[in-house]
Amino acid sequence: KSEKSSVIGKAGETLFLEICNKLPVNYSISDTSKQGKKGDFIITYTNEGNIKKILVDVKNYSSTIPTKEMDKFMEDLNYGIYDAGLLLSYNTKFTGIAEHIKIEDKMLANGKVPIMFLVSKDETLILSAIQLIINKINIQETKIIDFSYLECIMNTINDNLSNSSDVRRLLSDLQISIITNMQKCQEKLLTQEYRIKRSINEMSECVSKMMIENAMKYTP
């Protein structure tokens, strides 16, 4: 089980690395998954001498991300000096967080740091989310741009992702219902065919018996 989890985790990290290779040229990514207290990746953003670092942890779980994994990520953030954090889950939500995408400020040892929780496997959304974090950092520093519009966009994304999940569940339930009813129909059809065959056999035996009896009446 441990080996299987390791393979699944590695596949998730490889996918993230491939996605990040499509970021603009002033973004770079370092694989830190083999290093202790450094998450899975560090994304570095550079612009006219301005350097920002995002600590990233990627989860490829089939069940809800437990609190201990979130706490571990916070410990890693405290251990180093980063401008932001990104906890990405491809499949499942984080414990205690209902939204698919959420940014909240956390007070760490080196000050207040924005942390994004993102549940998605969509390449475009992941790339946009990374750049959104960088914008969030710059906004907090300059205090010029209003972040409320971006928050509205995130709310829209959350609403649509939730609706998509509901529709997917309905389709799954519908598929199960169709399969179940098909099985019932097949069972009924087989039962009817069996009864028909049995009745035909009984009728055939009855006719044969009558023919024999009639033949014997006319036998001298």
Beta strands, then each sheet from edge to edge (+ up, - down):
strand 1: 27-31
strand 2: 41-47
strand 3: 50-59
strand 4: 84-89
strand 5: 101-108
strand 6: 111-119
sheet 1: 1+ 2- 3+ 4+ 6+ 5-
end
